[in-house]
Amino acid sequence: MHPMASGGDLTLTILGFLNESPMHGYELKSRLAALTGHLRPVSDGALYPAISRLEAKGLLERHEEEGAAAARRQVLTITAGGREELLRRLRDPADLDISDQARFFALLAFLSALPDPADQAAVLGRRLAFLEAPASFFHEGGRPVRIKDEPDPYRRGMLVVARASSRAEKEWLHQRIEELNVPR
């Protein structure tokens, strides 16, 4: 099981940001919070142990640099093994990374790191297949409740918003998959 924070798999997001550039822990925490910290904030109690675990596995390294003031700071850098792990997680995400919107958005934030457009299209295709499967928050008699049949205005609102969001996401996914499948 992977720890959750900042809208997705904490390991994925740490490796994803460090793949873009080396940074110190505070800067990494700020980037994580900006990604989706308002939904699932990452605490120091989750972040720094995760960094230590990744360092112990050889997926990232720390080194000291001069700080802006007199204090030295620890800078984190992804290793070749960390880059391989990031690409593996992007290429073959867990089912939860596809079905959970916050986790999928965290995955999407780094999907460009996959060099093969076919791999990117395959991940997007999995999300599209998930969204195209019939679903509802509410069921009655073993069937999904339709918007027009939901008497509660707040539940009906949930269904309306979910439908609009799903429609927009499916439209974008179809478009992006088509773009990725154009021969280069």
N, C-alpha and C positions, 0 to 999 in steps of 0.2 A: 504494500500500500504506500502511495506517495503522499506526503503532507500537502495539504491544501492551503493556499493563501493567494491573495491578489487575483482572484478570478480563475485560478487554475492550479496546475501542478507546479509547486514551488521550484522543484528541480528544473523543470522545463523553462520557467521564466528566468531563473538565475542564469542558467546556461545560455539562454537566448540573448539576454542583455550583455553578458560577458563576451559572447560571440561577436557582438557589434563593436565593443571596445573594452579594454581593461578599466576598472573603476574601483573606488573604495566602497566599503560597506554602506556608508551613509548615502552616497550617490545611488547605489544599487537599491537601497530601501526606498529612496525618493522615486526612482523609476517604477518600481513595483507598485507603489501607492498611486502613481499617476495612471498606471495601466487600468486598474480597477479597485484601488484601495478604498474607494467610497463604498464598494459593495462588500468586500472581504479584506479588511486591512490586515497587513502583515505586521506582527509584533516582533520586537527584538528577540523574544523568547522562542520564536519559530525560525526567524531568519538566520541568526548567528549559529545555532546548532546545525541547521541545514548546510550552511557554508562549511562548517567543520566536517560534516559527513562527506560532502563533495570533495573537500581537500583530502580527506583520508582515503577516498576511493581513487585519487589521482585525476579527478575531473577538473579541478582548478588548483591554482597555486596562489600563494600570497607572497608579497615582498614589500619591504618598507621603502618609502620615498619621503623626501622632505615635504613637509606640509607648507601651507601658505604662511603660517606663523612659525613659531619655533618647534611646534610638535610634529613628530613624524607620523605618517599614516600608513596603514596597511592597504595595499592595492591588490585587487583580485584579478587574475588572468585565467582565461579558459586554456586547458591543455588540449593536445591532439586527441587524447582519450575523451575529454569533455565534449569536443566538437563531434566526435563519432557518436557519443551518447545522445547529444542534441539531435543530430540527423536521424538517428534510429527512432527517437521519440516522435519526431515530426513525420517521418515516413510511415510509421506504424503506430499511430496513437491508440490508446486504450479506448474501449467503447464509451466510457464515461467522458473522455475528452471530446468525443463526437456528439454525444447526446446532451450534455450539460452546456448551456449557452455560454456561461462565464468561462468555463474551461475551454470551450471551442474558440472563443474570442482570444484567449491567451495563446492558444495554438496558432491561430490565424496571424497574430502579431509577429510571429517568427517564421511563417511558412515560406517566405521568400528565401530563407537560408537553404532550402532544398534546391540543389542545382538543376534537377531534372524536372521539366514542366509536367511530364507524365506522372511523376510522383505527387506533385502538387495537385494535379487534376484528380488523382485517385483519392486523396484525402477529402477534397471538396465533394467528390462524388459520394463518398460515404455519408457526409453531412446531408447532402441533398436526399439521398435514399431515406435517411432517418426522418427528415422533415416531410417527405411525401407519404410516409406511412400514416394511416388514420390515427388520430390521437385527440384526446380531450382531457380537461382537468376533471370533468364530472361524467359519471356514467349512471344510467338507469336501465334496469332490466338487461344488463350486459352490453348495452349499446352506448356510444358517446352521445352526450346531450348536445343538441344543436342550439345555436344562438337563439333562434326564434322560439325555442321551446323552454328556455331557461327563464323562470319567473323572477329570480332574484336579480335586481339591477346591478349589483356589484359583481356577482358571478358572470352575468351577461357581459359586463364590461371587461372582465378578464378574458373572456372568449373573443370579444371583438378585437382587443389589443393584440392578443396572441395570433389571431388570424392575419391581421395587418402586418405584423412583424414577420411572420412566417412567409407570407406572400412576397414581401420585399426581399427577404433573405434568399428565397428560392429563385427569384428573378435575377438577383446578382450572381448567385451560384451558377445558374445556367449560362449567363453571359461570360463569366470568368472561365468556366470549363471550356466553353467554345473557343475563347481566345487562346487558352493553353493548348488546345488540340489543333490549332492552325499549324501546318508544317512550316518549319523555319527555313 
